[in-house]
C-alpha cells in the first residue's frame, strides 16, 4: 500500500511562556512562524491541517482545515495527535499516516517526512519520532491512522497524557537529524526565543 501522509501542525497549546496567544502567529523574519513551518512541511506531505482550539478564524488566511482537540481540557500533545488521526479518518480515506510537528518550530528539516518514513519501514516499526543533539522530540512523529482506536482508548479511558507512555506500547524508531548549522527542532517557546530565532534565521540565510 502506498503511503499517503497528512501533515498536522500542533498549534493547540496554551503558550503560557509566550504570554498567551498563538506562538505560530508570532513574526519571524517578516512572516509568521506558522508560514515558515508550512513552507517547509507542505512540499513533503499530501495536505496539511492545523490542530488548534478556539476560533479558527484567526488562521483563515491560510485556508487550511482546523481540527480542535478531541479531548477537552488541554490535555497535551496526544490530544492533538488524536485530533489529527480523527480528522484523517473522517475526511481523507486515502491517508495512511499523519506526521505531527509543533506550531512553534520554524526550522523543520526539508527531508523530515521521507527520512522518518524510510527509517520506520527499515526498522519494521509502527511509529517514528525525531531526535537531534541527543534529545528526542516525541511530538515530531509519524503516526499510522490504524492506531487511532488504540490511542483514543489510552487518552480517553486510561487518562494517558505523556507521549512516551503510549508510544512504549508500540515499536518506535528514532530518527537522528543533524543539529548544525541550526537545530531543526528549535522551538520558540518564550519571547527571548524569538530573538534567538532571528539570529538563527540569519545564520541559515533562509527566509523562505
Backbone torsions as a table, in degrees:
resi	resn	phi	psi	omega
1	UNK	NA	130.4	179.8
2	UNK	-72.8	131.6	178.6
3	UNK	-72.3	133.5	169.3
4	UNK	-125.8	121.8	-168.1
5	UNK	-117.6	128.4	177.9
6	UNK	-98.7	131.8	175.3
7	UNK	-83.7	134.8	178.6
8	UNK	-126.8	115.2	177.2
9	UNK	-91.2	118.2	-176.8
10	UNK	-83.9	99.4	-177.8
11	UNK	-120.3	28.6	-173.8
12	UNK	-97.3	6.7	-177.7
13	UNK	-76.8	174.0	-177.2
14	UNK	-89.7	-13.9	177.6
15	UNK	53.7	43.1	-176.8
16	UNK	-60.8	-42.3	-176.4
17	UNK	-71.4	-18.8	177.3
18	UNK	-90.4	0.1	-179.2
19	UNK	87.9	18.8	-179.3
20	UNK	91.4	175.2	-178.9
21	UNK	83.1	-169.5	-176.2
22	UNK	-101.5	119.4	179.4
23	UNK	-62.4	-34.9	-178.4
24	UNK	-66.5	-16.4	179.1
25	UNK	-91.9	-4.7	175.5
26	UNK	-66.7	142.8	-177.7
27	UNK	-80.8	138.4	176.3
28	UNK	-145.3	120.0	-179.4
29	UNK	59.9	30.7	175.5
30	UNK	87.6	5.7	176.2
31	UNK	-150.1	160.5	-177.2
32	UNK	-63.4	148.2	176.5
33	UNK	-53.7	-40.0	-179.9
34	UNK	-58.1	-36.5	179.3
35	UNK	-66.4	-38.9	175.4
36	UNK	-59.3	-43.7	180.0
37	UNK	-61.8	-47.6	-178.3
38	UNK	-64.6	-38.0	178.7
39	UNK	-59.8	-35.1	-178.1
40	UNK	-86.7	-37.1	-173.8
41	UNK	-83.3	-42.0	-171.2
42	UNK	-53.5	-43.1	-179.3
43	UNK	-66.7	-12.0	-174.6
44	UNK	-96.1	-8.7	-169.0
45	UNK	-132.6	170.9	179.9
46	UNK	-99.1	54.1	-177.8
47	UNK	112.3	157.2	-179.3
48	UNK	-135.3	140.2	168.8
49	UNK	-127.4	163.5	175.6
50	UNK	-108.2	137.7	169.1
51	UNK	-101.8	109.3	-178.6
52	UNK	-152.5	152.9	-179.9
53	UNK	-108.6	164.4	-178.2
54	UNK	85.7	-162.3	-175.2
55	UNK	-69.7	115.9	-179.4
56	UNK	-71.1	-9.6	-176.1
57	UNK	-61.2	-24.6	-178.3
58	UNK	-67.2	-14.8	177.9
59	UNK	-106.5	11.7	-170.6
60	UNK	-59.7	-31.2	-177.1
61	UNK	-60.0	-25.0	-178.7
62	UNK	-88.0	-13.4	176.9
63	UNK	53.5	45.8	179.4
64	UNK	-115.7	150.0	172.9
65	UNK	-61.2	142.6	177.3
66	UNK	-121.6	120.6	-180.0
67	UNK	-111.6	121.0	176.4
68	UNK	-77.2	164.9	177.7
69	UNK	-58.3	139.6	178.7
70	UNK	-78.7	-12.5	-179.0
71	UNK	-123.1	131.1	-176.9
72	UNK	-77.2	154.8	170.3
73	UNK	101.9	15.9	178.2
74	UNK	49.7	62.3	-172.4
75	UNK	-86.1	2.1	175.5
76	UNK	114.8	-176.4	-171.7
77	UNK	-65.0	-26.9	178.6
78	UNK	-61.4	-31.2	176.5
79	UNK	-65.1	-36.0	177.2
80	UNK	-69.5	-40.3	175.8
81	UNK	-61.2	-44.6	179.7
82	UNK	-61.7	-41.2	178.7
83	UNK	-62.6	-40.5	178.2
84	UNK	-64.8	-43.5	178.3
85	UNK	-63.8	-41.2	180.0
86	UNK	-64.0	-42.5	179.8
87	UNK	-64.0	-42.5	179.0
88	UNK	-61.6	-44.0	-179.9
89	UNK	-62.4	-38.8	-175.2
90	UNK	-80.7	-28.6	-169.0
91	UNK	-121.2	-19.0	-175.9
92	UNK	-136.7	82.6	-178.2
93	UNK	-63.2	-18.9	-179.2
94	UNK	-81.1	-14.9	-174.5
95	UNK	-79.4	128.1	178.5
96	UNK	-94.5	-28.2	-173.3
97	UNK	-146.5	159.2	165.9
98	UNK	-118.8	151.7	170.7
99	UNK	-117.9	127.7	-178.1
100	UNK	-106.1	142.7	175.8
101	UNK	-139.2	149.8	179.2
102	UNK	-72.9	152.8	-178.0
103	UNK	-82.5	11.2	-179.8
104	UNK	-128.3	20.2	-177.7
105	UNK	-114.3	94.1	-171.5
106	UNK	-81.9	-3.0	-172.7
107	UNK	-115.0	32.0	-177.5
108	UNK	-52.8	143.2	175.8
109	UNK	-63.7	141.4	179.0
110	UNK	-77.3	-9.8	176.0
111	UNK	-113.3	21.3	-175.2
112	UNK	-55.5	-53.3	-172.0
113	UNK	-69.7	-44.4	-179.2
114	UNK	-61.2	-41.8	-178.0
115	UNK	-71.1	-38.9	179.4
116	UNK	-68.9	-40.7	179.0
117	UNK	-64.3	-41.1	-179.7
118	UNK	-66.7	-41.9	-179.5
119	UNK	-66.5	-38.9	178.4
120	UNK	-64.2	-43.3	179.5
121	UNK	-64.8	-43.6	-179.0
122	UNK	-63.2	-39.0	-179.0
123	UNK	-86.7	1.4	-177.5
124	UNK	48.7	46.4	-176.8
125	UNK	-100.6	168.8	176.3
126	UNK	-89.4	-37.0	-171.0
127	UNK	-133.3	158.5	172.6
128	UNK	-136.9	145.1	172.3
129	UNK	-138.0	162.6	-173.7
130	UNK	-93.6	151.8	176.9
131	UNK	-137.3	142.2	167.9
132	UNK	-148.7	144.4	179.0
133	UNK	50.2	37.0	177.1
134	UNK	78.8	1.4	-179.4
135	UNK	-109.5	130.3	176.9
136	UNK	-84.6	145.3	177.1
137	UNK	-120.8	86.1	-173.6
138	UNK	-60.6	-26.3	-178.0
139	UNK	-83.8	-9.0	170.1
140	UNK	-92.2	88.3	-167.7
141	UNK	-139.4	160.8	175.9
142	UNK	-113.5	119.6	-169.9
143	UNK	-126.6	124.1	177.7
144	UNK	-75.4	139.4	179.8
145	UNK	-61.5	-27.5	-178.4
146	UNK	-63.2	-16.8	179.6
147	UNK	-92.7	10.3	-178.0
148	UNK	-55.8	-51.5	-176.0
149	UNK	-60.9	-39.1	179.7
150	UNK	-64.6	-43.5	-179.8
151	UNK	-68.6	-39.0	179.7
152	UNK	-62.1	-43.2	176.6
153	UNK	-59.4	-43.0	-177.7
154	UNK	-63.1	-42.5	-176.0
155	UNK	-78.5	-45.1	-172.6
156	UNK	-83.7	-45.2	-173.3
157	UNK	-92.8	-33.3	-176.5
158	UNK	-101.2	-5.4	177.1
159	UNK	60.3	34.2	177.5
160	UNK	-78.2	131.6	-177.7
161	UNK	-118.2	-31.9	-176.7
162	UNK	-82.8	130.5	-178.1
163	UNK	-56.9	-44.4	-175.3
164	UNK	-62.4	-31.6	-179.9
165	UNK	-64.4	-36.8	-179.0
166	UNK	-82.6	-42.9	-177.6
167	UNK	-64.4	-24.1	179.6
168	UNK	-63.5	-17.2	179.4
169	UNK	-79.9	-11.8	-174.5
170	UNK	-126.8	166.0	178.9
171	UNK	-79.7	120.6	-175.2
172	UNK	-119.6	135.2	173.3
173	UNK	-113.2	136.5	177.1
174	UNK	-100.3	135.6	-175.0
175	UNK	-114.1	119.1	-172.7
176	UNK	-89.8	125.6	178.1
177	UNK	-113.7	142.0	-179.6
178	UNK	-63.0	140.9	-178.8
179	UNK	-96.0	6.4	179.3
180	UNK	-123.1	147.8	1.0
181	UNK	-73.5	-15.0	178.7
182	UNK	-138.3	137.7	175.6
183	UNK	-65.0	119.7	-175.2
184	UNK	-68.8	-11.2	-178.7
185	UNK	-111.5	18.5	170.1
186	UNK	-54.0	134.7	176.0
187	UNK	-127.4	145.7	-177.1
188	UNK	-93.2	86.2	-175.8
189	UNK	-88.0	-28.3	-172.6
190	UNK	-137.8	163.0	-178.1
191	UNK	-53.8	-39.1	179.4
192	UNK	-61.7	-29.6	-179.8
193	UNK	-66.3	-28.6	179.5
194	UNK	-65.2	-40.8	177.3
195	UNK	-64.0	-41.6	177.2
196	UNK	-63.0	-39.3	-179.9
197	UNK	-65.0	-36.7	177.2
198	UNK	-61.7	-41.9	178.5
199	UNK	-65.1	-41.9	178.7
200	UNK	-64.5	-38.5	179.2
201	UNK	-63.5	-40.2	177.2
202	UNK	-64.9	-36.9	178.5
203	UNK	-64.6	-38.5	178.8
204	UNK	-71.8	-25.9	-173.4
205	UNK	63.6	33.5	-170.8
206	UNK	-134.2	105.6	175.0
207	UNK	-115.9	17.8	179.0
208	UNK	-88.6	NA	NA
